Amino acid sequence: MNPQAAAGDPRNFAERYETVLVPVIFEPWARELIRRAKPQDGEHILDLACGTGVVTRQLAQTALAAGSLTGADFNGDMLEVARNSAENAGIDAQWVEASADDLLFPDDRFDLAFCQQALQFFPDRAAALRELLRVVKPGGRVAFCVQRELSCNPLLRAQANALDKHVGPQAGDAVRAICSLPDGETIRALFEEAGFTEIDVEDVSLELHHPNGRAFAAGAMGGMHTGDKLSRMSDAQRRQCVDDFLTGLGDCFDGTAIRFPHVSNVITARA
Protein backbone atom coordinates (compact mmCIF):
# COMPACT_ATOMS: atom_id res chain seq x y z
CA MET A 1 0.00 0.00 0.00
CA ASN A 2 1.20 3.50 -0.85
CA PRO A 3 0.77 5.31 2.48
CA GLN A 4 0.39 8.72 0.85
CA ALA A 5 -2.29 7.56 -1.56
CA ALA A 6 -4.23 5.26 0.77
CA ALA A 7 -6.20 8.02 2.48
CA GLY A 8 -7.38 9.15 -0.95
CA ASP A 9 -8.14 5.65 -2.17
CA PRO A 10 -11.07 5.94 -4.60
CA ARG A 11 -12.52 2.51 -3.68
CA ASN A 12 -15.73 2.62 -1.72
CA PHE A 13 -15.82 2.64 2.05
CA ALA A 14 -16.79 -1.04 2.38
CA GLU A 15 -13.77 -2.21 0.39
CA ARG A 16 -11.38 0.04 2.33
CA TYR A 17 -12.91 -1.15 5.60
CA GLU A 18 -12.46 -4.80 4.59
CA THR A 19 -8.84 -4.53 3.43
CA VAL A 20 -7.49 -2.11 6.05
CA LEU A 21 -9.47 -2.32 9.29
CA VAL A 22 -10.84 -5.88 9.32
CA PRO A 23 -7.51 -7.79 9.45
CA VAL A 24 -6.06 -5.63 12.23
CA ILE A 25 -9.09 -4.90 14.40
CA PHE A 26 -12.20 -6.90 13.55
CA GLU A 27 -10.73 -10.35 12.93
CA PRO A 28 -9.12 -10.50 16.40
CA TRP A 29 -12.34 -9.34 18.04
CA ALA A 30 -14.37 -11.87 16.04
CA ARG A 31 -12.10 -14.65 17.26
CA GLU A 32 -12.44 -13.41 20.84
CA LEU A 33 -16.24 -13.39 20.67
CA ILE A 34 -16.32 -16.84 19.11
CA ARG A 35 -14.00 -18.16 21.82
CA ARG A 36 -16.30 -16.85 24.52
CA ALA A 37 -19.60 -17.92 22.92
CA LYS A 38 -18.46 -21.50 22.21
CA PRO A 39 -20.74 -22.17 19.21
CA GLN A 40 -21.94 -25.75 18.84
CA ASP A 41 -22.48 -27.98 15.82
CA GLY A 42 -25.95 -27.65 14.36
CA GLU A 43 -26.61 -24.19 15.77
CA HIS A 44 -28.22 -21.52 13.62
CA ILE A 45 -26.05 -18.43 13.98
CA LEU A 46 -26.72 -14.75 13.24
CA ASP A 47 -23.97 -12.22 12.53
CA LEU A 48 -25.89 -9.01 13.37
CA ALA A 49 -24.71 -5.75 11.81
CA CYS A 50 -22.27 -8.02 10.06
CA GLY A 51 -20.48 -5.40 7.99
CA THR A 52 -18.25 -7.25 5.54
CA GLY A 53 -18.96 -10.58 7.25
CA VAL A 54 -15.85 -11.08 9.36
CA VAL A 55 -17.55 -13.01 12.18
CA THR A 56 -19.19 -15.37 9.71
CA ARG A 57 -15.88 -15.97 7.92
CA GLN A 58 -14.09 -16.63 11.19
CA LEU A 59 -16.80 -19.10 12.20
CA ALA A 60 -16.37 -20.89 8.89
CA GLN A 61 -12.63 -21.25 9.54
CA THR A 62 -13.28 -23.29 12.69
CA ALA A 63 -14.24 -26.96 12.74
CA LEU A 64 -17.84 -25.94 13.47
CA ALA A 65 -20.61 -27.62 11.48
CA ALA A 66 -23.19 -24.88 11.89
CA GLY A 67 -26.84 -25.48 11.14
CA SER A 68 -26.81 -22.20 9.22
CA LEU A 69 -24.85 -18.95 9.01
CA THR A 70 -26.68 -15.68 8.40
CA GLY A 71 -25.35 -12.13 8.18
CA ALA A 72 -27.62 -9.10 8.46
CA ASP A 73 -26.72 -5.46 7.86
CA PHE A 74 -28.54 -2.34 6.65
CA ASN A 75 -25.63 -1.33 4.37
CA GLY A 76 -25.86 -2.90 0.94
CA ASP A 77 -22.26 -2.08 0.03
CA MET A 78 -20.99 -3.90 3.10
CA LEU A 79 -23.20 -6.89 2.31
CA GLU A 80 -21.92 -7.04 -1.26
CA VAL A 81 -18.35 -7.33 0.02
CA ALA A 82 -19.46 -9.92 2.59
CA ARG A 83 -21.30 -11.96 -0.03
CA ASN A 84 -18.43 -11.88 -2.52
CA SER A 85 -15.84 -12.75 0.12
CA ALA A 86 -17.90 -15.68 1.37
CA GLU A 87 -18.50 -16.99 -2.15
CA ASN A 88 -14.80 -16.75 -2.96
CA ALA A 89 -14.00 -18.71 0.21
CA GLY A 90 -16.65 -21.34 -0.47
CA ILE A 91 -18.69 -20.37 2.60
CA ASP A 92 -22.40 -21.21 2.57
CA ALA A 93 -24.10 -18.24 4.22
CA GLN A 94 -27.21 -16.13 3.77
CA TRP A 95 -26.87 -12.34 3.59
CA VAL A 96 -29.88 -10.18 4.42
CA GLU A 97 -30.24 -6.42 4.14
CA ALA A 98 -32.14 -5.35 7.24
CA SER A 99 -32.10 -2.81 10.03
CA ALA A 100 -31.26 -4.11 13.50
CA ASP A 101 -34.63 -2.95 14.83
CA ASP A 102 -36.59 -4.60 12.01
CA LEU A 103 -35.03 -7.98 11.31
CA LEU A 104 -36.62 -9.99 8.52
CA PHE A 105 -36.62 -13.30 10.37
CA PRO A 106 -39.31 -15.36 12.13
CA ASP A 107 -39.46 -15.64 15.90
CA ASP A 108 -36.97 -18.01 17.56
CA ARG A 109 -34.89 -18.41 14.41
CA PHE A 110 -31.36 -18.47 15.92
CA ASP A 111 -29.50 -20.30 18.65
CA LEU A 112 -26.65 -17.79 18.82
CA ALA A 113 -26.12 -14.20 17.68
CA PHE A 114 -22.93 -12.14 17.43
CA CYS A 115 -22.66 -8.38 17.13
CA GLN A 116 -19.32 -6.59 17.19
CA GLN A 117 -18.79 -2.84 17.43
CA ALA A 118 -22.28 -1.91 16.24
CA LEU A 119 -24.65 -1.46 19.21
CA GLN A 120 -23.30 2.07 19.77
CA PHE A 121 -24.42 3.05 16.26
CA PHE A 122 -27.99 1.73 16.42
CA PRO A 123 -30.44 4.70 16.33
CA ASP A 124 -32.77 2.89 18.76
CA ARG A 125 -30.63 0.53 20.84
CA ALA A 126 -33.52 -0.65 23.01
CA ALA A 127 -35.67 -1.53 19.99
CA ALA A 128 -32.76 -3.36 18.34
CA LEU A 129 -32.16 -5.50 21.43
CA ARG A 130 -35.86 -6.31 21.75
CA GLU A 131 -35.90 -7.34 18.10
CA LEU A 132 -32.83 -9.50 18.62
CA LEU A 133 -34.50 -11.17 21.60
CA ARG A 134 -37.47 -11.97 19.35
CA VAL A 135 -35.38 -13.84 16.76
CA VAL A 136 -33.18 -15.73 19.26
CA LYS A 137 -34.62 -18.93 20.71
CA PRO A 138 -35.43 -19.01 24.43
CA GLY A 139 -32.20 -19.99 26.16
CA GLY A 140 -30.15 -18.95 23.13
CA ARG A 141 -27.03 -16.85 23.52
CA VAL A 142 -25.71 -13.53 22.30
CA ALA A 143 -22.17 -12.14 22.30
CA PHE A 144 -21.41 -8.45 21.70
CA CYS A 145 -18.40 -6.18 21.95
CA VAL A 146 -18.76 -2.41 22.29
CA GLN A 147 -15.88 0.06 22.24
CA ARG A 148 -14.76 1.71 25.47
CA GLU A 149 -13.90 5.43 25.70
CA LEU A 150 -11.16 7.29 23.83
CA SER A 151 -9.04 7.68 26.98
CA CYS A 152 -8.22 3.95 27.01
CA ASN A 153 -8.01 3.51 23.22
CA PRO A 154 -4.87 5.29 21.98
CA LEU A 155 -5.40 4.44 18.30
CA LEU A 156 -8.82 6.04 18.19
CA ARG A 157 -7.70 8.98 20.30
CA ALA A 158 -4.79 9.72 17.94
CA GLN A 159 -7.06 9.31 14.92
CA ALA A 160 -9.71 11.68 16.27
CA ASN A 161 -7.11 14.33 17.14
CA ALA A 162 -5.46 14.15 13.71
CA LEU A 163 -8.81 14.42 11.95
CA ASP A 164 -9.86 17.36 14.15
CA LYS A 165 -6.70 19.20 13.16
CA HIS A 166 -6.57 18.46 9.44
CA VAL A 167 -10.19 17.88 8.41
CA GLY A 168 -12.34 19.39 11.15
CA PRO A 169 -14.32 18.43 14.24
CA GLN A 170 -17.05 16.70 12.24
CA ALA A 171 -14.47 14.23 10.97
CA GLY A 172 -13.11 13.70 14.48
CA ASP A 173 -16.66 13.13 15.68
CA ALA A 174 -16.92 10.16 13.30
CA VAL A 175 -14.23 8.48 15.42
CA ARG A 176 -15.68 9.64 18.74
CA ALA A 177 -19.00 8.03 17.74
CA ILE A 178 -17.24 4.65 17.89
CA CYS A 179 -16.79 5.31 21.62
CA SER A 180 -20.28 6.69 22.26
CA LEU A 181 -21.48 3.82 24.51
CA PRO A 182 -18.56 3.17 26.86
CA ASP A 183 -20.28 2.53 30.18
CA GLY A 184 -20.79 -1.10 31.13
CA GLU A 185 -23.65 -0.46 33.53
CA THR A 186 -25.56 1.48 30.87
CA ILE A 187 -25.10 -1.45 28.50
CA ARG A 188 -26.19 -3.95 31.16
CA ALA A 189 -29.37 -1.94 31.74
CA LEU A 190 -30.16 -1.97 28.02
CA PHE A 191 -29.92 -5.77 27.92
CA GLU A 192 -31.94 -6.16 31.11
CA GLU A 193 -34.71 -3.87 29.87
CA ALA A 194 -34.86 -5.80 26.58
CA GLY A 195 -35.46 -9.02 28.52
CA PHE A 196 -32.10 -10.81 28.34
CA THR A 197 -30.85 -12.83 31.32
CA GLU A 198 -27.50 -14.10 32.63
CA ILE A 199 -25.93 -10.86 31.43
CA ASP A 200 -22.18 -10.55 31.83
CA VAL A 201 -20.32 -7.34 30.93
CA GLU A 202 -16.52 -7.50 31.01
CA ASP A 203 -13.88 -4.88 30.23
CA VAL A 204 -11.56 -6.63 27.75
CA SER A 205 -8.35 -5.37 26.15
CA LEU A 206 -6.78 -6.97 23.08
CA GLU A 207 -3.26 -6.04 22.02
CA LEU A 208 -3.41 -5.42 18.28
CA HIS A 209 -0.62 -4.65 15.86
CA HIS A 210 0.41 -3.92 12.29
CA PRO A 211 4.00 -4.26 11.03
CA ASN A 212 3.80 -1.12 8.86
CA GLY A 213 2.37 1.63 11.02
CA ARG A 214 2.51 4.31 8.34
CA ALA A 215 0.62 2.20 5.80
CA PHE A 216 -2.01 1.29 8.38
CA ALA A 217 -2.41 4.91 9.53
CA ALA A 218 -2.94 6.11 5.97
CA GLY A 219 -5.37 3.30 5.26
CA ALA A 220 -7.26 3.81 8.50
CA MET A 221 -7.84 7.46 7.62
CA GLY A 222 -9.21 6.38 4.25
CA GLY A 223 -11.15 3.59 5.93
CA MET A 224 -13.28 6.04 7.85
CA HIS A 225 -16.29 7.83 6.33
CA THR A 226 -13.87 10.76 6.18
CA GLY A 227 -11.88 9.16 3.35
CA ASP A 228 -13.60 11.35 0.76
CA LYS A 229 -12.47 14.49 2.61
CA LEU A 230 -8.87 13.32 2.79
CA SER A 231 -8.96 12.54 -0.92
CA ARG A 232 -9.31 16.24 -1.62
CA MET A 233 -6.07 17.05 0.21
CA SER A 234 -2.70 17.36 -1.45
CA ASP A 235 -0.18 14.57 -0.95
CA ALA A 236 1.74 16.82 1.46
CA GLN A 237 -1.39 17.53 3.53
CA ARG A 238 -2.29 13.85 3.75
CA ARG A 239 1.28 12.99 4.71
CA GLN A 240 1.18 15.55 7.54
CA CYS A 241 -2.17 14.18 8.74
CA VAL A 242 -0.70 10.67 8.88
CA ASP A 243 2.42 11.97 10.61
CA ASP A 244 0.31 13.61 13.31
CA PHE A 245 -1.72 10.42 13.72
CA LEU A 246 1.46 8.41 14.28
CA THR A 247 2.96 11.01 16.63
CA GLY A 248 -0.26 10.90 18.64
CA LEU A 249 0.21 7.18 19.18
CA GLY A 250 3.26 7.84 21.35
CA ASP A 251 4.90 4.62 22.53
CA CYS A 252 2.43 2.55 20.47
CA PHE A 253 4.47 3.45 17.36
CA ASP A 254 8.12 2.40 17.32
CA GLY A 255 8.97 4.15 14.08
CA THR A 256 7.97 1.17 11.95
CA ALA A 257 5.27 -0.98 13.53
CA ILE A 258 2.28 -0.08 15.67
CA ARG A 259 1.16 -2.12 18.67
CA PHE A 260 -1.73 -0.81 20.71
CA PRO A 261 -4.39 -1.84 23.25
CA HIS A 262 -7.93 -1.95 21.91
CA VAL A 263 -10.40 -1.91 24.78
CA SER A 264 -14.09 -2.86 24.64
CA ASN A 265 -16.87 -4.09 26.83
CA VAL A 266 -17.71 -7.70 25.95
CA ILE A 267 -21.29 -8.69 26.68
CA THR A 268 -22.67 -12.21 26.82
CA ALA A 269 -26.29 -12.99 27.70
CA ARG A 270 -29.13 -15.46 27.23
CA ALA A 271 -32.52 -14.94 25.67
Beta strands, then each sheet from edge to edge (+ up, - down):
strand 1: 44-48
strand 2: 68-73
strand 3: 94-97
strand 4: 110-116
strand 5: 136-147
strand 6: 197-210
strand 7: 258-270
sheet 1: 3+ 2+ 1+ 4+ 5+ 7- 6+
end
